[in-house]
Amino acid sequence: MASEQRRVLLLGGGKIGRMIAELLSSTGDYALCVADRDEAALARLKQAIPSLSTTRVDVSDPQALLSALRDFDIVVSALSYYHNPQVARAALEAGASYFDLTEDVRTTREVRAIAEQAGKGQVFMPQCGLAPGFVSVLAHDLTRHFDKLDTIHMRVGALPQFPSNDLKYNLTWSTDGLINEYCNLCEAIVEGETRDVLPLEGLEHFSLDGVRYEAFNTSGGLGTLCETLSGRVRELDYKTIRYLGHRELASFLVRGLRLSERRDLLKDILEYAIPITFQDVVIVFCNASGWRRGQLVQVSDARKIYSHVLRGENWSAIQITTAAGICTMIDLFREGALPHGGFVRQEEVPLATFLQNRFGHHYESRVASRFSFSDGSQEV
C-alpha cells in the first residue's frame, strides 16, 4: 500500500486548502485534485501549482458531490464545519476514506455515527488539524509518563507576531471556526466527571519564553480526549491562548452585545474590521501531572512554530501546522500505519510516529529542551 499513488480529492481551495495542496502535491505520492465552487480560487491554485488538477464542485448538491468522489480513494475536507456531515455521507457511499479539520463537537459526533457503517479498510478521521488534532496526540503522549494521572491542561493559540489593534489579534483561521470556539459550550473533566463549561470562562495568566499570555475556555479543542481518558484523570481541560486583554473585549462582543445570537453579523464585523495576517506564531503548551513511583510530578511540553517560507512562498504558522496535521494522518493512512479502519481518534497515533513523518516534522520546534527522569526512563 505504501508504494501506491493514492487518488485524493481535496474539497476547499482556501487558506488551509492551498497549504494542503502544496504539501501533498510536492511528494509525488498522491494524484491530487482540488474541488471548490469558486473558480477564481481554483485558478489561483492552478497558477501556483501547474501540475494540479482542479474541478468545480458545489458540495451543497449531494449528487454532484457523490459524482465527484467516485474516482478517489481519499476525500479531504478543508471546508467550513457545517459541510462535513454531508461530505462524510458521500465518502461512505463512494467507499472513500475521509479526513477533515473540524473543531465542531456536534459535527464530529455525526461523522462518528456515519463511520459505524464504514467498509473494510475505510477510515473516517475528523479533527486532524492543530486543536483538535496535534494537541491531542501530544497530550496523550504525556500520559504515558505516569503510573496514575491527576491533571492534563492543554493550551493552544495562533497569534499575530506583531499585535497592533485593541483585540491584540488578527484573523489567521476560519472565522466560522473562531466564532464556534467562542460561543459553543466546552467539554472538560472536573473532579473526575465530564461536564460542559462555558466558553470565555476560566481565565488564567501565565508566562512562556518571557512573554505574558492569558488563556480561557473555548469549544472543541479537546477532540475525543474526554472519552479516551474518562475514569483515568481528575481534571482535563483545553483553553485558547491570547495576549493579555483579548478575552475581556471578546466577551463584550459575544455576551455584552449578544452577538453569539447573531453569528452572521459577528462574522461580518470581524472580517470587516480585523485584518488577516500571515506573520503569526502558533503556541502549543501542555502540562500533565500525576504519580510516578509514589511521587507527585509534573511534565510539560511547549512548542512555538512561526510563519516561514516554504519552496519560495510565505506561509503562516496556522497554515503550516493545520495542513501538516492532516497531511501527516493522510500519509500514515497511505503507509498502512493508522491503527484500524472506521472511526480513528487523533490520540490513537503515537507522538513519535507523528513527528517522524515528513509532514509531522513541522511541529518539532520546542521552547523547552528534552529531559530524562533521574531513574533513566524515557524522555519527555
Secondary structure, DSSP 4 states (H G I P E B T S, - for coil): -TTSPEEEEEE--SHHHHHHHHHHHTTSSEEEEEEES-HHHHHHHHHHSTT-EEEE--TTSHHHHHHHHTT-SEEEE-S-GGGHHHHHHHHHHHT-EEEE----HHHHHHHHHHHTT--TT-EEE---BTTTBHHHHHHHHHGGG-SEEEEEEEEEEEEESS--STT---B-S-HHHHHHHHHS-EEEEETTEEEEE-TT-S-EEEEETTEEEEEEE-SSTTTTHHHHTTTT-SEEEEEEEE-TTHHHHHHIIIIIS-GGG-HHHHHHHHHHHS-B-S-EEEEEEEEEEEEETTEEEEEEEEEEEE-EEETTEEE-HHHHHHHHHHHHHHHHHHTT-SS-SEE--GGGS-HHHHHHSTTGGGG---SSPP-B-TT---B-
